[in-house]
Amino acid sequence: MKKFIVISLAFLLTFTCTFAAPSSWAENDCDEAVKLGLVPDHLQNSYQQPITREEFCEMAISLLNVCGLDLSSIDTSHCHYADTNSKYVLQATALGIVKGVGGTGTTSLFAPKKLITRQEAATMLYRLTQTAVIPDVDASLLASHTWSDRNSSPEYLSDGVEKSHFYSWALDGIAFCYNSGVMVGLPNNKFGPNDYYTIEQSAITFLRLFRWAESDGKNNKASQTILIDTDANTQTYGYTTLCGEVLVPKILPIPQTSTTDFVWDPSIPHGKYIKLSSDMGVKIMSIDGQFVNTVTELEDVTFISDKCAWIFYTNDTSAIISLPSGKVLYENVLYVSPLSDELWSINFGDDKSSKCGIINDAGEMIVDPIYKYFSNVYQDCFVAITDMFTSPALYDSNGKLLSRTSGIESLEQSYYLNGFGPYLVLQNTLGQISIFHYDGTAVFDWGQLESPNIEFMQEGLISGRLNNTTRGERHLFDFSGNAVSKPFLDDSEGEVLYGRYIMDILEGNSYISCLCDKDGNILRKNLQGVISDGGNCIAWISFEPDPSDKNHYIKYAIVADENGQELFRVSNAESISFQDGIVRISYPDKDIRYYSTSGVALK
């Protein structure tokens, strides 16, 4: 028994020492933060531990002290909490950096030992810019950003809140941290809004906020955010950065199409290149005004990424070129289609004898063109098919061949319809549908599903219609073949955001268009034409009666969170779209204005 206790204590000491020192990636910044006086002594032996609300307040006040704020001038006489009398908490409360967590009657609570999440930390860091010694940030320069947290398998906290849930009150704080570089996010473009914030992360962000103050708040990503700058009077447009730097003057004629077709995005991938069309043909111009002059006699161009494009010559041939050099990478290209954000299927030859390969966003061929078809990427892999008599090949998203052996040895007497990563959708000569996993396991046996209209959703669900069900109704199914949603109409709009769907659901004697979760639970009703920013917000156009004249309707552009809770609205709008989380609204006169997802008008 004594031996067991000694081992346990040794383990505990090792565990404690492991988390006492900062992580290797944080050592230098933590050392600098300590030298500046940003990290109190008692926090320097637990760097990798989550930080509490009280500890965060102490570091915040330390930063303000280093930046020159006279702490004796802070009046805390009106600040009272029943669960703490920490001078740092009271000072932070008086400055508006933190707030209480409620209470009963006249008793206010602070919860000093409660751990802080990343989005709470971002909000408090943003509030520090409202103090006298940290430069205030111009809210009109806070470009929103689309994080990828909601584009992966959902995980939930103990209280049922999704780990990737962003609260609306945190949007401006997160936007500030992203733009200023104070909190840069996690790997794979994730923010981790509900992850706990550690002491070492706090030390680094307070150091970065100190540097922000030293630079007078000028290190902002607004200089990298490119917007379309329109002039409704002259019907011309150009390009500027969010901070006002002119890249291309307003000399380009606004396309004279109907406002419903007035779409800008396809011409500006990643804000690098635009397509110019005239009677003299098509030209490619970089956003800084430089032409790709090595490409001539163009009929059209489709940008694959900011590194390559699919061009169409006036002689009806096409090719893939690199940018900005214009060098031809591949000729005789039949068509190109995306498999994911980073991979594209490229077809060579003609419709009858075409072969497909895979290129990445740099135009590099990672799978040779020997296949007939590729499925979409799912679970980090995709399937390639040569013909109906050969087993499919399974690849990972880097183009590495994983296996040529499958439980489906031959697709004879069937023809391939669709695919989603390691799943195949087949239809036999009788018109019956089946879905197989790559290992040969049947998700749906022959004849269970009706019609070829099978759709795969981001979170591993299948939208389809069972045989012998009410005509026109479909369900969401999991990959075990179980229905997970209420029935909805066949022509519903489908998935608009990860885990969010527009479904036409029967209520009473009629169907109404609803925003629903994957279980079919209705989050909001009567929505049409919903779009998303790909991450956390949705938007739509709504016609609503004028309060002053019920015979007149006002056209609103509305932005909401993923639960349908409205964030803001703009009246008399023509259309609405997203640009990496920035809200772009066009008006009938073709003027374009930009907003953050919390409704702040951007410059």
N, C-alpha and C positions, 0 to 999 in steps of 0.2 A: 504493500500500500504506500509506504514512504517513497519507494522508487517511482511510483506513478505520479505522486505529487511533485517530485523534483523535476520530472520530465515536463509536466504541465507548466510549472513555473518558468522553466527554460524556454518553452515554446512561447509563453506570454511575453517574456522579455524580448525574444527575437521579433515577435509580431510588433511590439511597441516600438522597438528601435527601427524597424523597417519603415514605419509610417512617420517617424519623427523627422527624418531628413527630407528635404524636397526631392521630387523626382529628378532624374538626370537632366531632362529637358528644361526643368524650371530652376536649376541651381543658380545660374548666373544672374537671372532676373531677381530671384529671391534675395541673393546676396546684395544686389544693388538697392532693393527695396528696404532691406535692413539698415544699410548705411545711411539712407535718406531719413530713416526714422518712421517708416510706414508700417512696420511690423512690431507690435509690442513684444516685450521679452517673453511673456508667458505663452505666446503663440508660436514661438520659434522651436518648439519641441514636438509639434504635431501637425506638420505642414500638410500631410496628405489626408487629414481628417476633415470631414464636412465642417463648415463654419456655422456658428449660431447667429441669430439676429443681434444679440448683444455684442458679440465679437466683431461682427461686420460694422456696427455703429462705432466701435472703438477705433477700427482701422480708418473709417471714413473721417472721423474727427482728427485722427493723426495726420491724414492727408491735408485737411484744411489748415491745420497748424503749420505743416511744412510749407504750404503755399502762402502763408502770411496772414491768415485770418486771426483777428484778435478774439480769442475764445472767451475772454472775460466780458466781452460786450454782448454775449448771447444771453438773452433773458429767458430763463426756464421756469419762471414763477407760475406760468399757466399750464405747465406740463406735469401730469401726475399719473402714475400707474400703480396698481395694487400689488403687482408682482415683481417690480424692480424699482430701485432708486438710483440706478447707474447714471452718473453724470454724463457719460457718453450717449446713452440712450436719450436722456432728456435734452441734451444739446442737439442731437440729430433730429429729434422730434420738433424742437423749436424752429429749426432751419427748414423743416418740411421734407427732410430726406426719408424719414420713416413715419409710419402711422401705427396706431394700436390695432389690435385684433378683435376689438369688441369688448363686451363685458355685460354686466347687469346693472341697471339703474345708473347711479352716478359713479360706479366703479369701473374704471377702464383697465384693460389688460394689454400687456405687450408681448407675452410669451418669449422671454429673453433667451431661453434654451432651445427654442424651435429652430430647426435647420432651414437654411435658405436654398431655394431653387435658383436655377440659372436665370429664369425670366424675372424673378424677384430681384436678383442682384442687378440685372440690366436696368430695371426700373429705378432702383436706388442710385445707381451710377449716373443715370440720366438726370435725376433730381439734383445731384451735386453740381451740375452745370448751371443751376439756378442760384447758386451762392455767389457772393461777391468776388471770390478769388479764383473760381474755375470759370473759364469763358463760357458764356451762354451760347447755345447752339441755335442757329437759324433753323427753325422747324421746317421752313420751305426748302431746305437743302437735304432733308432726311429721306433719301431714296429707300423705299422698301426693298426687301429681297425675298425671293422664294426659297425657303429651306426645304430639304428633302425628307424631313422627319416623318411626314405622313405618307410617304411613298414606300413604306416597308411594313412588314408584318406588325400588327398592333400589339402593344404590351400595355398592361394596366397597373395602376397603383393600388394600394390596399383599399382606398376609398372608392375604387371604380373609375377614377379619372384616367383617361388615356395618357400614357407617358409623353406622347407627342403633341398633346393639346396645348395650343397657344391661347392665352387669355387676351381679350381685346385691350385691357388696361396696360398690357405689357408691350404692345406693338411699337409705340414710339420709342420706348427705352431700348428695345431690341434693334430697331432701326438706327438709333444713335450709336449703339455699340458696334454695329456692323460698319456703318459709314466712317466712324472715327478710328476703327481698328482697336478699340479698347477691349472688346471681347470678340474674338474672330471666329468662334464656332468650333465644332468638332470635326473629325475626319468625315469624308464623304458628304460634304455640304449639309451636315446636320447641326442643329443648335442645341438639342437636348433640353427643351424648356423646363421640364420637371425633374431633371437630374439635380442632385444636390451639389452645391458649390463648395469647393474645398478652400482651405486656408491658403495653400500655395497659389491656387487660381486667383483668389482675392488679392494676394500680394502683387501678382503680376498685373492684374487689371488696374489696381490703384497706382502702380508704377506707370502704366501706360496713360492713365488719366493725368498723372503729374506731367508727363511729357506733352500731352495734349494741351495742358495749361501753359507750359513753356513755349509752345509753338503758337500760342494765342488762338488755338482752336482752328487752325488752317489745314490740318491733315485730314481731309475729308474725301471720301470716294465720290463726292459729287462731281469732281473733275473727270472721273472715268465713266460717268453715267451719261449716255447720249440720248437726246430727245429730238423729236421733230419740231421745228420752229415754223409755224405757219403764219401767213399774212392773208387774212380773209379779204382785204380790200384789193390786193394785187393778184390774189389767187396763186401765190407762189409759196414755196417752202424751202427750208434749208435744214442744217443740223447744228445744234449747240450742245454743250455739256450742261449739266444741271446747275453748275455754278456760273453759267453765262458765257463761257468761252465759245466763240463762233468757229465752227469747223468748216461748214459749207454755208456761205451766205444764202439769203432767201432769193435765189435766182431760178430755182427749178419749178416748172409749172405743175400745179396740183392736178392730178389726173381728173379729167372731166367725166367721171362716171357717176352713176347714181350714188347717193350717200350710203345706201345699204351695201354697196360693193366697195366702199371706200376703205380699203384695207392696206395698212402699211407694212405690217410685220414681215411678209415674205421677202421683202427687199432689204431687210436689215438684220441678218443673222449675227447675233453677238455684237451688233453695233460696229461692224467692220466695213461692209461693202454695200453698195446700192446699185440697182439696175436703172440705167437711163435709156428710155426709148424715144425715138424720133423718126422722122421720115428717112433719115440716113441710116437707120438700123439701130441696133442695141449696143451699148457700151457698158463696161464694168468700171465703176469708180470706187476707190477706197474712201472711207469716211473723211479722210483729211484732204480730199480733193484731187488725189492722184489717179490717173487713168491706168488701167491694165492694157497698155497699148499693143502688147504682143498678140492679143486676140482680136481678130477682125472678121467682118462679114457675118455678124451674129444675127440670128433670128430671135433667140430667147436665151435666158439663163436661169437656172435654179441653183441656189446656194445650198450646198450640203453642210458646210460649216464655214468657219472663218479661214479655213486652210485649203479648201477645194470647192469646185463648183461643177455642175453638169451643164454643158453649153450645147446649143443647137445652132448649127451653121445654116446659112441661107440655101445651101445645096441639099438640105434634108438629111445631112449626117449629124452625128452628135459625138461628144467626147467628154471625158472627165479631165479637168485641168487643175493644177495647183495654183494657189494664190499666195503672194501677189505676182509671181513670176509669169503666170499664164502658160507654163509648160504643160504640154499634153501628157497626161499619165496613161489614159486608156482611150482607144478609139473604138468605133463601131458599137456604141453603147445603145442598147434597146430601151431600157428604162432602169431607174434607180428607186428603191423603196426602203424606208427605215425599218430596222428590226428593233432598235432601241435608240436611246439618245446618242450613243457612241458608234453604233454599227449600222451599215447599210448593205442591202443586197443589190448587186449590180449585174444586170443581164446583158449578154452579148449575143449577136446574131439576129435572127428574125423570130417571129412568133412561133414557128413550127420547130425550129432546131436550136432555140436559145439555151444557153448554159449560164448558170448563176455562180458568182463568187461573193465574198464578203470583204468590204473595205471598212477601215476605221475612219474617224473624223479627219485624219491627216491624209486620207486617200491611199493608205498602204493596204495592199491585198493580204489579208490574213487567212483566207480560205480560197484555194484555187477554184476557178470557174469550171467545175466538172459536174455540178448538180442541176437539177431541174427546179427545185424549190427549197426554201428555208422557212422554218417556223419562226415566230417571234421569240425573243429572249424571255425566259421565265426560269426562276430558280437558278439563275446564272448559267443557263445552258440553252441550246437550241438544237433542233433536229434538221438534218439535211437529207433530201431524197433525190435519187438519180432516176429511177423509173418504178413502175408498178410491180416489178418482179425481183427487186433487190431490197434487202433489209435497210432500214434507215440508218444513218450515221449520227452519233451524238457528239456535239462539240460544246466546249465551255465558251464563255463570252470573250476569251482571249484568242479564240480560233484554234485551240488545242483539241485534237481528236481524242475523245474519251473512249469510244467504243463503236464497233461496227456490228456488234451482236445484240440482237433484240429479241424479245419474246414474240414479236410479230415477224416471222421469217419471210413472209411475202405478202404483198398487197394485191395479189392476183384476184381478179373478179371484183375488185373494189377500186374506187378512185378517190384520191386524196382531196379533201376539201379545205382543211384549215389546220393550224397548229399553234401551240402555245408552249414554248420550251420543250419539255420532255413528253408532251401530250400530243396525240394525233387524233384528228377527227376524220372518220372515214364514212363513205357512203357506198353501199353495194349496188349491184345492177338492179335490185328491186326498189331502190330509192330509200332504203333503211339507213339510219344514222347510228354510228357507234363511236365511242371515245375510248381510246386505249392509252395507258401509260406506256412509256418506252420499254419497260420490262415485260410488257405483254398483258398486264393486268387490265381488265375491262372496267372502266368507270361506268359506262352505260353499254349494255348488250344491244345487239342488233334489234331494231324495232322499238326501243324504248322512247327515243326522241323523234319528234315530227319535224319535217322541213329542214333544209340545210342552214337555217339562220341561227347558227351557234356563235355566241360571242364570249370571249374570255375577259375577265375583269382583273384589275391590278392585284387584288388581295387573294387571288386563288379561287375565284368563283366563276361559275359558268352560267350564262344567261341562255335559256333554251325553253322549248315547249315539249311537254310530254305527249305521247300519243293518247288518244281517247279522252282528252280534257276539253274544257270549254274552248270553243274556237276563238283564236285571237289572244288567248291569255298565255303568259309564260311565267317562269319562276327563276330565282337564283338558286343554283345547286352548288354544293361543295364537291370536292373531287372524290368523295365516297358515294356520290349519286343521291345525296339527301337534299330535299328542298329546304332552303333556309329562309325564304321570304314569303310574303303574301303574294297572291297572283296579281299580275299587272298586265296592261295591254301590250300587245306585240310591238306597236309603233312608239313606245315610250322612248325618251331621249337617251336613256342609259346612264353610264357612269360619268359624272361631271367632276368628281374629286375623289381621291383615294377613300374608299369606303362610303361614298355618298352617291346617291343615284336619283335621277328624276324618273319617277314611275307614275303612270296613269292608273290610279287605284279606284275601284268601285266604291262609291259612297252613296247610299240610297239607290236611286235609279240612274245615276250618271257617274262617269269617270272624271276625276279631277287630277291635275298634274301636281305631284307632291315631291318635295325633297325628302328622301328616306335614307336610313342607314341600311346595312346589309341584311338586317332581319326584317326589313319592311316597315319598321317603326317610322311614323310620319313626323318629320322635324318642322316642316313648313308646307303650307298648301298654296295652290294657285300660282305656280311659277312657270314661266315660259322662256325658252331661249337662254338657259343658264350656261354660263361659261365659268372657268376657274383659272386661278393663277398657277395651277399645277402643284400647289403646296397646301395652302391653308385658308384661302378666301375664295368666295364665289361672287358672281355679279350677274345682273340681268336688267332688262328694260321693262318698266311697268307703266301701264296707262291707268291713271287713277282720276276720279272726279275732282274737279276744281272746287275747293271748299266754298268759294264765293259764287260759283256758277255751276250748278249740277249738270247742266247741258254741255259743259265744256270739260275736256279731259286734258290732264297735264302728263307729259311723258317724262318719267323719272329714270335715271340711271342709279341703281341701288347696289351697294357692296355689303356683303354679310360675311360672318365667319362660317366655319364648316357646319355649324348647327342651325344655320339660317337666321341667327340673330343679327339684326341690321347694325352696321357700323356707321354708315352715312349714306346720304342720297343727294343727287344733284338734279335740279329740274330742267326741263326743256332741252334734254340731251338727245342726240341722234343715235349714237352707238357707244358701246363701252368695251374695252379690252384690257389685257394686262401685258406689261413688259417687265419681266423679272420681278414681279411683285408690285411694280408701280402701276397705278390705275390711270389709264388713258381714256379720256372722254372726248368724242368729237361732236360738233354741233352742226345744225343745218347749214350754216354759212361756211362749213369746212374748217372752222377754227378748231384747234386741238388744245386741250388743257390737261395737266397732270396733277395727280393727287397721291398722297400716301394712303395706305390701306386704312388708316384711322381718319382720313378725311382732310388732312392738312394740304392746302394748295401748294404745289411745288412750283418753283420758278421755271 
